[in-house]
Amino acid sequence: MKIALDKINDFWKTAEFESVQHKNTNVYMLKLDEDGTETMEDHQVQASTYAASKFVGYFEKTVQKWIRNLGTVSEVVDLLATVSRSW
């Protein structure tokens, strides 16, 4: 579990959003690329699985932190997509 949590941490230390021009405007929006979105979803599943594990004990605070943080990232990505579609 520690190795997997370290991998999640390492990915998000260097993860970057792209700045993409919105249609034919001078407005730039943030976007998480397709690989980043897939990885985020995978990490959410992993964190939820670890939270349900009987072996989570020592890592419980870390797992709960990742569940919250990944949920926040997911909400932001969804909101940015909604704003982009509505323009």
C-alpha positions as a Markdown table, in Angstrom:
| # | Residue | x | y | z |
|---|---|---|---|---|
| 1 | Met | 0.0 | 0.0 | 0.0 |
| 2 | Lys | 2.9 | 2.4 | 0.8 |
| 3 | Ile | 4.4 | 1.9 | -2.6 |
| 4 | Ala | 1.1 | 2.6 | -4.4 |
| 5 | Leu | 0.5 | 5.7 | -2.3 |
| 6 | Asp | 4.0 | 6.9 | -3.1 |
| 7 | Lys | 3.2 | 6.5 | -6.8 |
| 8 | Ile | 0.0 | 8.5 | -6.5 |
| 9 | Asn | 2.0 | 11.2 | -4.6 |
| 10 | Asp | 4.8 | 11.2 | -7.2 |
| 11 | Phe | 2.3 | 11.6 | -10.1 |
| 12 | Trp | 0.5 | 14.5 | -8.6 |
| 13 | Lys | 3.7 | 16.3 | -7.6 |
| 14 | Thr | 4.4 | 16.8 | -11.3 |
| 15 | Ala | 0.9 | 16.7 | -12.8 |
| 16 | Glu | 0.2 | 19.8 | -14.9 |
| 17 | Phe | -2.9 | 21.4 | -16.4 |
| 18 | Glu | -2.7 | 22.6 | -19.9 |
| 19 | Ser | -3.6 | 26.1 | -20.9 |
| 20 | Val | -5.7 | 26.0 | -24.0 |
| 21 | Gln | -7.3 | 28.8 | -26.0 |
| 22 | His | -11.1 | 28.7 | -25.9 |
| 23 | Lys | -12.4 | 28.6 | -29.4 |
| 24 | Asn | -11.5 | 31.8 | -31.3 |
| 25 | Thr | -11.2 | 34.1 | -28.2 |
| 26 | Asn | -8.3 | 35.5 | -26.3 |
| 27 | Val | -9.5 | 33.5 | -23.3 |
| 28 | Tyr | -7.4 | 30.6 | -22.0 |
| 29 | Met | -8.8 | 27.8 | -19.9 |
| 30 | Leu | -7.1 | 25.1 | -17.9 |
| 31 | Lys | -7.6 | 21.5 | -18.9 |
| 32 | Leu | -6.3 | 18.2 | -17.6 |
| 33 | Asp | -5.2 | 16.0 | -20.6 |
| 34 | Glu | -6.9 | 12.7 | -21.3 |
| 35 | Asp | -4.1 | 10.7 | -19.6 |
| 36 | Gly | -4.3 | 12.9 | -16.5 |
| 37 | Thr | -8.0 | 12.4 | -16.3 |
| 38 | Glu | -7.7 | 8.6 | -16.6 |
| 39 | Thr | -4.9 | 8.6 | -14.0 |
| 40 | Met | -7.0 | 10.7 | -11.7 |
| 41 | Glu | -10.0 | 8.3 | -12.0 |
| 42 | Asp | -7.7 | 5.3 | -11.4 |
| 43 | His | -6.2 | 7.0 | -8.3 |
| 44 | Gln | -9.7 | 7.7 | -7.0 |
| 45 | Val | -10.6 | 4.0 | -7.3 |
| 46 | Gln | -7.3 | 2.9 | -5.7 |
| 47 | Ala | -7.8 | 5.3 | -2.8 |
| 48 | Ser | -11.3 | 4.1 | -2.2 |
| 49 | Thr | -10.2 | 0.5 | -2.4 |
| 50 | Tyr | -7.5 | 1.2 | 0.2 |
| 51 | Ala | -9.9 | 3.0 | 2.5 |
| 52 | Ala | -12.1 | -0.2 | 2.5 |
| 53 | Ser | -9.2 | -2.5 | 3.2 |
| 54 | Lys | -8.8 | -4.0 | 6.6 |
| 55 | Phe | -5.0 | -3.2 | 6.3 |
| 56 | Val | -5.4 | 0.5 | 5.9 |
| 57 | Gly | -4.7 | 1.2 | 9.6 |
| 58 | Tyr | -1.4 | 3.1 | 9.5 |
| 59 | Phe | -2.2 | 4.7 | 6.2 |
| 60 | Glu | -5.7 | 5.8 | 6.9 |
| 61 | Lys | -5.0 | 9.5 | 7.2 |
| 62 | Thr | -3.0 | 9.5 | 4.0 |
| 63 | Val | -5.7 | 7.6 | 2.2 |
| 64 | Gln | -8.4 | 9.9 | 3.4 |
| 65 | Lys | -6.3 | 12.9 | 2.3 |
| 66 | Trp | -6.0 | 11.5 | -1.2 |
| 67 | Ile | -9.7 | 10.8 | -1.4 |
| 68 | Arg | -10.5 | 14.4 | -0.5 |
| 69 | Asn | -7.8 | 15.9 | -2.7 |
| 70 | Leu | -8.7 | 13.7 | -5.7 |
| 71 | Gly | -12.3 | 14.5 | -5.2 |
| 72 | Thr | -11.4 | 18.2 | -5.3 |
| 73 | Val | -9.4 | 17.8 | -8.5 |
| 74 | Ser | -12.3 | 15.9 | -10.1 |
| 75 | Glu | -14.7 | 18.7 | -9.2 |
| 76 | Val | -12.5 | 21.3 | -10.6 |
| 77 | Val | -11.9 | 19.4 | -13.9 |
| 78 | Asp | -15.7 | 18.9 | -14.2 |
| 79 | Leu | -16.4 | 22.6 | -13.5 |
| 80 | Leu | -13.8 | 23.7 | -16.1 |
| 81 | Ala | -15.4 | 21.4 | -18.7 |
| 82 | Thr | -18.9 | 22.7 | -17.9 |
| 83 | Val | -17.7 | 26.3 | -18.2 |
| 84 | Ser | -16.0 | 25.5 | -21.5 |
| 85 | Arg | -19.1 | 23.9 | -22.9 |
| 86 | Ser | -21.4 | 26.7 | -21.9 |
| 87 | Trp | -19.4 | 29.4 | -23.7 |
